[in-house]
Amino acid sequence: MDDDARSRIAEITTRYVVDVTDDDYDPYVHRNVEHATSYLETLVHILKASLGTGVLAMPIAFKYAGLVNGVIGAILTAFVCGVGIHRFFASQYTICKNLKVSYMPYSVIMKVALLSGPRCMSKVANFFGTLSDALLLLHQTGVCAVYVIFISNNLKDLLKRPYTNLNVPVEYYMLCLLPALLLIVSVPNMKKMARITLLSNCATLVSVIIIIAVLSPNLPDISLRHKTGTVFDSALAFGIMLFALSAMGVILTVEKHMKEPKQMVAYFGTLNVSLVAILIVYTLIGFIGYWQVGDEVKDIIILDLQNYNETARQCAQSLYVVAIFVSYGLSAMVFVDVLWGNYLKHYLAESRHHDKGQCATRILVVFVSTFAAAAIPLFADIVALLGSFSMSSLELIFPAIMDICVRWPDKFGRGKWTLIADLILMAIGVGGLLIGGFSAIRSIVRHLNELRG
């Protein structure tokens, strides 16, 4: 690292440095977080973030991959996601320990890591740091908008059945949702949000149990279902699973607010435990859903329940609407944490408008996400396209780059196995980006053709 890189790191980290003389500095010990969350509170947040609409798409992923490849793919996807997230937290810990800083956000860690690596990387440090925050904000806004679309469409469907003459455009449902959305984003911190998230997780669990209970009886001969898919279809299934499991934004935010952040990355920490639990739920829904319904399975498995038990379908659908409503609040908190915590708060730190500024940021995410959902055609497909880039980058590609830079030039272990692992992680991330992008573009083309008649 040259003198220019050191001076740039010092300039970037000035606002985070604390006066500590401890030679064996531990960033986790020196964090001072208001309204810190416990192990269980953090766990319920991560489970809520990952058990969103993605779990309902798992049967379609198993349709592409086949039953055997589907199970293997789900396990590998969870493993790869876990490795990528652990890579980031390891880099964050090393950088914060070296600089004697208790915490720095993703974008700053990205900048410092690149400045610590090869000289060629230092030239793009600021760009990639800004890009990290832009991708997080863009992705979380898109996720919130997709949740608005999901809730509105399902409310319309649920109300249309008892009121057959009710023919209100879905945009009106979005408008009616605004007060409720403003209410859920007004929850002040992760500590208080945990109580609501726990109830939401219960609703999700009951909905999942209903889906499994309805689809499990009278399963057809398993030999009628594909065991493996083509290489292309299996890759497409991997892309679906990757973006269904991705919850990097929420994981970053809840880790920041943990009472004992080292519990996030422990062997039986919140990250590993949640990934195992999520993997079990995803695999069960995907396996049983495809086994029962077969190649006619819909994009969202709840829609297939009407062929088996209409009452159960409505119950599962209603519970999932409640669950996704809370997921909206959790995702909106990530948007606020990045935009307010990393940027606006710094400018309004001494201002009497500090609290008003934070409130305005919360209102902003509601109106932007709702307007985008209502006004932009094929917005869900566009979000999927952007998400394929943002989540592959933030969860796989960028953590691998950070790890390489932090270990540069001679800390890669015997045979440079760590460098090889990072390069493989980057390759998987690029593959996920391309596969997810292709899938989203194909969906956009299909929907455009439908609109044209």
C-alpha positions as CSV (number, residue, x, y, z in Angstrom):
1,M,0.0,0.0,0.0
2,D,1.5,3.3,-1.0
3,D,1.3,6.7,0.8
4,D,-1.5,8.0,-1.4
5,A,-3.7,5.0,-0.6
6,R,-3.0,5.4,3.2
7,S,-3.9,9.1,3.1
8,R,-7.1,8.3,1.2
9,I,-8.1,5.6,3.7
10,A,-7.4,8.1,6.5
11,E,-9.6,10.7,4.8
12,I,-12.5,8.2,4.2
13,T,-12.5,6.8,7.7
14,T,-12.1,10.1,9.6
15,R,-15.8,10.1,10.7
16,Y,-15.6,6.6,12.0
17,V,-12.3,6.6,14.0
18,V,-12.5,6.5,17.8
19,D,-9.8,7.3,20.4
20,V,-8.7,3.8,21.4
21,T,-5.2,2.7,22.4
22,D,-5.9,-1.0,22.8
23,D,-3.3,-3.0,20.8
24,D,-5.5,-6.0,20.5
25,Y,-8.5,-4.1,19.3
26,D,-11.8,-6.0,18.8
27,P,-14.4,-4.0,16.7
28,Y,-17.2,-6.2,18.0
29,V,-16.5,-5.3,21.6
30,H,-16.3,-1.6,21.0
31,R,-19.7,-1.2,19.2
32,N,-22.1,1.1,21.0
33,V,-25.6,0.5,19.5
34,E,-28.8,2.0,20.8
35,H,-31.8,-0.4,20.9
36,A,-29.5,-3.3,20.1
37,T,-31.1,-6.6,19.1
38,S,-30.5,-10.0,20.7
39,Y,-29.6,-13.3,18.9
40,L,-33.2,-14.3,18.6
41,E,-34.5,-10.9,17.5
42,T,-31.8,-10.8,14.8
43,L,-32.7,-14.4,13.7
44,V,-36.4,-13.6,13.2
45,H,-35.4,-10.6,11.1
46,I,-33.2,-12.7,8.7
47,L,-35.8,-15.4,8.5
48,K,-38.5,-12.8,7.6
49,A,-36.3,-11.2,5.0
50,S,-35.5,-14.5,3.2
51,L,-39.0,-16.1,3.5
52,G,-40.5,-13.6,1.2
53,T,-42.2,-14.1,-2.2
54,G,-39.2,-16.1,-3.3
55,V,-40.2,-19.3,-1.4
56,L,-43.4,-19.4,-3.5
57,A,-41.4,-19.6,-6.7
58,M,-39.4,-22.7,-5.6
59,P,-41.6,-25.3,-7.3
60,I,-41.0,-23.6,-10.6
61,A,-37.3,-23.8,-9.9
62,F,-37.6,-27.5,-9.2
63,K,-39.6,-27.8,-12.5
64,Y,-36.6,-26.5,-14.4
65,A,-33.9,-28.4,-12.4
66,G,-35.8,-31.7,-11.7
67,L,-36.2,-33.2,-8.2
68,V,-32.6,-34.4,-7.7
69,N,-30.9,-31.4,-9.2
70,G,-33.4,-29.1,-7.4
71,V,-32.3,-30.5,-4.0
72,I,-28.6,-30.3,-4.8
73,G,-29.0,-26.9,-6.3
74,A,-30.8,-25.5,-3.2
75,I,-28.1,-26.8,-1.0
76,L,-25.3,-25.4,-3.2
77,T,-27.1,-22.1,-3.5
78,A,-27.5,-21.7,0.3
79,F,-23.8,-22.7,0.7
80,V,-22.6,-20.2,-1.9
81,C,-24.7,-17.4,-0.4
82,G,-23.4,-18.2,3.1
83,V,-19.7,-18.2,1.9
84,G,-20.2,-14.8,0.1
85,I,-21.7,-13.2,3.2
86,H,-19.1,-14.7,5.5
87,R,-16.4,-13.3,3.2
88,F,-17.8,-9.8,3.6
89,F,-18.0,-9.9,7.3
90,A,-14.5,-11.3,7.6
91,S,-13.2,-8.4,5.4
92,Q,-15.2,-6.0,7.5
93,Y,-13.8,-7.3,10.7
94,T,-10.2,-7.3,9.5
95,I,-10.4,-3.7,8.1
96,C,-12.1,-2.4,11.3
97,K,-9.6,-4.1,13.5
98,N,-6.6,-2.7,11.6
99,L,-8.0,0.8,11.6
100,K,-9.4,0.5,15.2
101,V,-12.9,1.4,14.1
102,S,-16.0,-0.3,15.6
103,Y,-18.1,-0.3,12.5
104,M,-18.1,0.9,8.9
105,P,-20.9,0.4,6.3
106,Y,-20.6,-1.8,3.2
107,S,-19.6,1.0,0.8
108,V,-16.8,2.3,3.0
109,I,-15.5,-1.3,3.5
110,M,-15.5,-1.6,-0.2
111,K,-13.5,1.5,-0.7
112,V,-10.9,0.7,2.0
113,A,-10.5,-2.9,0.8
114,L,-9.8,-1.7,-2.8
115,L,-7.3,0.9,-1.6
116,S,-5.6,-1.9,0.5
117,G,-5.2,-4.2,-2.6
118,P,-3.3,-3.9,-5.9
119,R,-2.6,-0.4,-7.1
120,C,-4.8,-0.8,-10.1
121,M,-7.8,-1.4,-7.8
122,S,-7.3,1.9,-5.9
123,K,-8.2,3.8,-9.0
124,V,-11.8,2.5,-8.9
125,A,-12.2,2.5,-5.1
126,N,-14.5,5.5,-5.0
127,F,-16.6,4.3,-7.9
128,F,-17.2,0.8,-6.5
129,G,-18.0,2.3,-3.0
130,T,-20.6,4.6,-4.5
131,L,-21.9,1.8,-6.7
132,S,-22.4,-0.5,-3.7
133,D,-24.7,2.0,-2.0
134,A,-26.5,2.7,-5.3
135,L,-27.1,-1.0,-5.8
136,L,-28.4,-1.4,-2.3
137,L,-30.8,1.5,-2.6
138,L,-32.0,0.5,-6.0
139,H,-32.5,-3.1,-5.0
140,Q,-34.4,-2.3,-1.8
141,T,-36.6,0.2,-3.5
142,G,-37.4,-2.4,-6.1
143,V,-38.1,-5.1,-3.5
144,C,-40.5,-2.7,-1.7
145,A,-42.3,-1.9,-5.0
146,V,-42.6,-5.7,-5.8
147,Y,-44.1,-6.2,-2.3
148,V,-46.6,-3.4,-3.0
149,I,-47.5,-5.2,-6.3
150,F,-47.8,-8.6,-4.5
151,I,-50.0,-7.2,-1.7
152,S,-52.3,-5.2,-4.0
153,N,-52.8,-8.0,-6.5
154,N,-53.6,-10.6,-3.8
155,L,-55.9,-8.2,-2.0
156,K,-57.7,-7.6,-5.3
157,D,-58.0,-11.4,-5.9
158,L,-59.2,-12.0,-2.3
159,L,-61.9,-9.3,-2.4
160,K,-63.1,-10.1,-5.9
161,R,-64.3,-13.6,-4.8
162,P,-66.9,-12.5,-2.3
163,Y,-67.7,-9.2,-4.2
164,T,-67.9,-10.4,-7.8
165,N,-69.0,-7.0,-9.1
166,L,-66.0,-5.3,-7.6
167,N,-63.8,-4.3,-10.6
168,V,-61.4,-1.8,-9.2
169,P,-58.0,-1.3,-10.9
170,V,-55.0,-2.6,-8.9
171,E,-53.6,0.9,-8.7
172,Y,-56.4,1.9,-6.4
173,Y,-55.4,-0.9,-4.0
174,M,-51.9,0.5,-4.0
175,L,-53.2,4.0,-3.2
176,C,-55.3,2.6,-0.3
177,L,-52.2,0.8,1.0
178,L,-50.3,4.1,1.5
179,P,-51.5,4.8,5.1
180,A,-50.7,1.2,6.2
181,L,-47.3,1.4,4.5
182,L,-46.5,4.7,6.2
183,L,-47.5,3.1,9.5
184,I,-45.2,0.1,9.2
185,V,-42.2,2.2,8.1
186,S,-42.7,4.4,11.2
187,V,-41.4,1.7,13.5
188,P,-38.4,3.4,15.0
189,N,-35.8,0.7,15.3
190,M,-35.0,-3.0,14.7
191,K,-35.6,-3.8,18.4
192,K,-39.3,-2.8,18.2
193,M,-39.6,-4.2,14.7
194,A,-38.6,-7.6,16.0
195,R,-41.9,-8.1,17.8
196,I,-43.9,-7.5,14.6
197,T,-41.5,-9.6,12.6
198,L,-42.0,-12.5,15.0
199,L,-45.8,-12.4,14.5
200,S,-45.2,-12.2,10.7
201,N,-43.0,-15.2,10.8
202,C,-45.8,-17.1,12.6
203,A,-48.1,-16.1,9.7
204,T,-45.5,-17.3,7.2
205,L,-45.1,-20.6,9.0
206,V,-48.8,-21.3,9.1
207,S,-49.1,-20.4,5.4
208,V,-46.2,-22.8,4.6
209,I,-47.8,-25.6,6.7
210,I,-51.1,-25.1,4.8
211,I,-49.3,-25.3,1.5
212,I,-47.5,-28.5,2.4
213,A,-50.6,-30.0,4.1
214,V,-52.7,-29.4,1.0
215,L,-50.2,-30.7,-1.5
216,S,-48.8,-33.7,0.4
217,P,-51.8,-36.1,0.3
218,N,-52.3,-38.3,-2.8
219,L,-48.9,-37.5,-4.4
220,P,-48.6,-39.0,-7.9
221,D,-45.9,-41.6,-8.8
222,I,-42.6,-39.8,-8.4
223,S,-41.3,-41.5,-11.6
224,L,-43.6,-39.1,-13.5
225,R,-41.5,-36.1,-12.5
226,H,-38.1,-35.1,-13.9
227,K,-35.2,-36.0,-11.7
228,T,-32.7,-33.8,-13.6
229,G,-33.1,-30.9,-16.0
230,T,-30.9,-29.8,-18.9
231,V,-27.8,-27.8,-18.2
232,F,-29.5,-24.6,-19.3
233,D,-32.7,-25.2,-17.3
234,S,-30.7,-26.2,-14.2
235,A,-28.7,-23.0,-14.5
236,L,-32.0,-21.1,-14.8
237,A,-33.2,-22.8,-11.6
238,F,-30.0,-21.8,-9.8
239,G,-30.7,-18.2,-10.8
240,I,-34.2,-18.4,-9.3
241,M,-32.9,-19.9,-6.1
242,L,-30.1,-17.4,-5.8
243,F,-32.3,-14.4,-5.9
244,A,-35.0,-16.0,-3.8
245,L,-32.5,-16.6,-1.0
246,S,-30.8,-13.2,-1.3
247,A,-31.3,-10.9,1.6
248,M,-28.0,-9.1,1.8
249,G,-29.4,-5.7,2.6
250,V,-31.4,-6.8,5.6
251,I,-28.5,-9.0,6.9
252,L,-26.2,-6.0,6.7
253,T,-28.6,-3.8,8.6
254,V,-29.5,-6.3,11.3
255,E,-25.8,-7.1,11.9
256,K,-25.2,-3.4,12.4
257,H,-27.8,-3.3,15.2
258,M,-26.8,-6.5,17.1
259,K,-25.9,-6.4,20.7
260,E,-23.2,-9.1,20.1
261,P,-22.3,-8.9,16.4
262,K,-19.9,-11.8,16.6
263,Q,-23.0,-14.1,17.0
264,M,-23.8,-13.3,13.4
265,V,-20.8,-15.3,12.0
266,A,-20.3,-17.9,14.7
267,Y,-20.7,-21.6,13.7
268,F,-24.2,-21.6,15.2
269,G,-24.7,-17.9,14.7
270,T,-27.7,-16.3,13.3
271,L,-26.5,-16.4,9.7
272,N,-25.8,-20.2,9.6
273,V,-28.9,-21.1,11.6
274,S,-31.2,-19.0,9.4
275,L,-29.7,-20.4,6.2
276,V,-30.3,-24.0,7.3
277,A,-33.8,-23.2,8.4
278,I,-34.5,-21.3,5.1
279,L,-33.0,-24.1,3.1
280,I,-35.3,-26.7,4.7
281,V,-38.4,-24.6,4.0
282,Y,-37.4,-23.8,0.4
283,T,-36.5,-27.4,-0.4
284,L,-39.8,-28.8,1.1
285,I,-42.0,-26.3,-0.8
286,G,-40.0,-26.7,-4.0
287,F,-39.9,-30.5,-3.9
288,I,-43.5,-31.2,-2.8
289,G,-44.9,-28.4,-5.0
290,Y,-43.3,-29.8,-8.1
291,W,-44.0,-33.4,-7.2
292,Q,-47.7,-32.8,-6.7
293,V,-48.4,-30.3,-9.5
294,G,-45.8,-31.3,-12.1
295,D,-45.0,-29.3,-15.2
296,E,-48.2,-27.3,-14.9
297,V,-47.0,-25.6,-11.7
298,K,-47.6,-21.8,-11.7
299,D,-45.0,-19.1,-10.9
300,I,-46.5,-18.8,-7.4
301,I,-47.4,-22.1,-5.8
302,I,-50.3,-20.6,-3.8
303,L,-52.2,-20.1,-7.1
304,D,-52.1,-23.9,-7.6
305,L,-53.9,-24.6,-4.3
306,Q,-57.3,-23.6,-5.8
307,N,-57.2,-26.9,-7.7
308,Y,-57.1,-28.8,-4.4
309,N,-58.7,-26.7,-1.6
310,E,-60.0,-23.2,-2.3
311,T,-60.5,-22.4,1.4
312,A,-57.0,-23.4,2.2
313,R,-55.7,-21.3,-0.7
314,Q,-57.5,-18.2,0.6
315,C,-56.2,-18.8,4.1
316,A,-52.6,-19.2,2.9
317,Q,-52.9,-16.2,0.6
318,S,-54.3,-14.0,3.3
319,L,-51.6,-15.0,5.8
320,Y,-48.9,-14.4,3.2
321,V,-50.3,-10.9,2.4
322,V,-49.8,-10.1,6.1
323,A,-46.3,-11.6,6.1
324,I,-45.2,-9.6,3.0
325,F,-46.6,-6.4,4.5
326,V,-44.2,-6.8,7.4
327,S,-41.4,-7.7,4.9
328,Y,-42.1,-4.3,3.3
329,G,-41.4,-2.5,6.5
330,L,-38.2,-4.5,7.1
331,S,-36.9,-3.8,3.5
332,A,-37.8,-0.1,3.9
333,M,-35.7,0.1,7.0
334,V,-32.7,-1.0,4.9
335,F,-33.3,1.8,2.5
336,V,-33.6,4.3,5.3
337,D,-30.4,2.9,7.0
338,V,-28.4,3.4,3.8
339,L,-29.7,6.7,2.6
340,W,-30.1,8.4,6.0
341,G,-27.3,6.6,7.9
342,N,-24.6,6.9,5.2
343,Y,-25.4,10.2,3.7
344,L,-28.2,12.5,5.0
345,K,-27.6,12.1,8.7
346,H,-24.0,13.4,8.2
347,Y,-25.3,16.7,6.8
348,L,-28.1,17.1,9.4
349,A,-26.2,15.9,12.5
350,E,-26.2,19.3,14.2
351,S,-29.4,20.6,12.6
352,R,-32.7,21.0,14.5
353,H,-34.3,19.3,11.5
354,H,-32.5,16.0,12.2
355,D,-35.7,14.1,13.3
356,K,-37.7,15.6,10.5
357,G,-35.1,14.5,8.0
358,Q,-35.2,10.9,9.1
359,C,-39.0,11.0,9.0
360,A,-38.9,12.4,5.5
361,T,-36.6,9.6,4.4
362,R,-39.1,7.0,5.6
363,I,-41.9,8.8,3.8
364,L,-39.8,9.0,0.7
365,V,-39.3,5.2,0.3
366,V,-43.1,4.6,0.6
367,F,-44.0,7.1,-2.1
368,V,-41.2,6.2,-4.4
369,S,-41.8,2.4,-4.2
370,T,-45.6,2.8,-4.5
371,F,-45.4,5.2,-7.4
372,A,-42.9,3.0,-9.2
373,A,-45.2,-0.1,-8.7
374,A,-48.2,1.8,-10.0
375,A,-46.7,3.8,-12.9
376,I,-44.0,1.8,-14.5
377,P,-45.1,-1.0,-16.8
378,L,-43.6,-4.5,-16.2
379,F,-41.9,-3.1,-13.1
380,A,-41.5,-6.5,-11.4
381,D,-39.6,-7.8,-14.4
382,I,-37.4,-4.7,-14.4
383,V,-36.6,-5.2,-10.7
384,A,-35.7,-8.8,-11.4
385,L,-33.3,-7.6,-14.1
386,L,-31.7,-5.1,-11.8
387,G,-31.8,-7.5,-8.9
388,S,-29.8,-10.1,-10.9
389,F,-27.0,-7.5,-11.1
390,S,-27.3,-6.0,-7.6
391,M,-27.5,-9.2,-5.6
392,S,-24.9,-11.1,-7.6
393,S,-22.6,-8.2,-7.1
394,L,-23.2,-7.4,-3.4
395,E,-23.5,-11.0,-2.2
396,L,-20.9,-12.8,-4.3
397,I,-18.7,-10.8,-6.6
398,F,-17.9,-7.8,-4.3
399,P,-17.2,-9.9,-1.2
400,A,-14.7,-12.0,-3.2
401,I,-13.0,-8.9,-4.5
402,M,-12.8,-7.4,-1.0
403,D,-11.3,-10.7,0.4
404,I,-8.6,-10.7,-2.3
405,C,-7.7,-7.1,-1.7
406,V,-7.6,-7.5,2.1
407,R,-5.3,-10.5,1.8
408,W,-3.1,-9.0,-0.8
409,P,-0.4,-9.8,-1.6
410,D,0.7,-12.8,0.4
411,K,-2.1,-13.9,2.8
412,F,-3.9,-16.5,0.6
413,G,-2.7,-19.6,2.4
414,R,-0.9,-22.7,1.2
415,G,-1.3,-23.1,-2.5
416,K,-3.2,-19.8,-2.7
417,W,-6.4,-21.8,-2.0
418,T,-8.2,-18.8,-0.7
419,L,-7.5,-16.9,-3.9
420,I,-8.8,-19.8,-5.9
421,A,-12.0,-19.9,-3.8
422,D,-12.6,-16.2,-4.2
423,L,-12.2,-16.5,-8.0
424,I,-14.7,-19.4,-8.1
425,L,-17.1,-17.3,-6.0
426,M,-16.7,-14.4,-8.5
427,A,-17.3,-16.8,-11.4
428,I,-20.5,-18.1,-9.7
429,G,-21.6,-14.5,-9.1
430,V,-21.1,-13.5,-12.8
431,G,-22.9,-16.7,-13.8
432,G,-25.8,-15.8,-11.6
433,L,-25.8,-12.3,-13.0
434,L,-26.0,-13.5,-16.6
435,I,-28.6,-16.2,-15.8
436,G,-30.8,-13.9,-13.8
437,G,-30.5,-11.2,-16.4
438,F,-31.4,-13.6,-19.2
439,S,-34.4,-14.9,-17.2
440,A,-35.7,-11.4,-16.5
441,I,-35.2,-10.3,-20.2
442,R,-37.1,-13.4,-21.3
443,S,-39.9,-12.6,-18.9
444,I,-40.1,-9.0,-20.2
445,V,-40.3,-10.2,-23.8
446,R,-43.0,-12.6,-23.0
447,H,-45.1,-10.0,-21.1
448,L,-44.6,-7.5,-23.9
449,N,-45.9,-10.0,-26.4
450,E,-48.9,-10.6,-24.2
451,L,-49.6,-6.9,-24.0
452,R,-49.4,-6.6,-27.8
453,G,-51.9,-9.5,-28.1
